[in-house]
Amino acid sequence: MTEIADRVYNLYNGYTSGKEQQMAYNMLMEIPPSLLYRVQHHYNSHYEKFGDFVWRSEDELGPRKANLILRRVETISLYCRSLLRSTHIQSRTDTMAFVYCRSDEGGPPGNIWHGSLHDRRAMCMEKLISLQRNTYSNTKLR
């Protein structure tokens, strides 16, 4: 997140060619809204003397592209925004088990689950999935 905010700062605060503007736009559109919010928060807390993130985005990318980027942040709830302003966010990967079942019987794909698993010959297997989770500091939410 810090690296992205720093790259955006470097792109915004020099001569920005059309190619560099497009790189900044693509980068900001590809990251998830939660990370975009953290980038905006980091940018404003470190580089606001050069203009806040919204103003610099509009100035460098134009109002239409800046609006497309910033609208993505609006989807984040107020509670999540307060968590994302946390000074310490730790990311970890958990592994969870789940059961995957499929029927050996033929028939149209849409009718597979009309009966219960007891009525059909189903093959089930346990699989593992990795999930990324975040933990947040216990500081008072803003």
Beta strands, then each sheet from edge to edge (+ up, - down):
strand 1: 89-103
strand 2: 122-136
sheet 1: 1+ 2-
end
